[in-house]
Amino acid sequence: MEIAGSPAFPCREDQNVLEAMRHAGLNPLAIGCRGGGCGVCRVRVSDGEYFARPMSTACVPPEEAIEGLALACRIMPRTDLKMSAAPMDRCCKPKARKAA
């Protein structure tokens, strides 16, 4: 896995991207609720395939999901992914903290 501006990190197919990123000691994204409801960990997937667990459509509307926007806490890779942080303009709960 790769998030722009951060070293590559491993992620199993049964692990969400945010969990794998944290396990690797990386913090290129802000972290919020970790449950798909706040939108803080929005990413744009530019390459690769993934399975997405349910996430708030207020944070990632279906038309944006089709364009590759997702929440890192809700996607699990099927192939290597290339991602970048996406604007949090659709966050449901804008309170976020930077990962430690």
C-alpha positions, 0 to 999 in steps of 0.5 A: 500500500502507498499513501502519497508522501508516506513510505509503502506499508503492508496490508492484508486483505482482511485488514483495513488500510487505516489499521495497517497504516497505524500498525506500520507506525505511519500517520499520513492521515488524520484519525477520527472515529475509525468506524466509517462515520466521521469522514476524517480518513478520506482517501482517493484511491488512484490505483488498485482494487479494494472491498469497502465496508459500509461508510457514511454516505454523507462523507462519501456519497455514491458518486464520489465512491465510484470516482475512488473516494473512500474512508481508509478505515473502511477499505480492505485491499484486493490488490496493492493500492495507491492513495492520496489524502482527500479533502475533508470537505464532506466530514460529518464530524470535523473534529479530528486529531492527528495520529500520534 
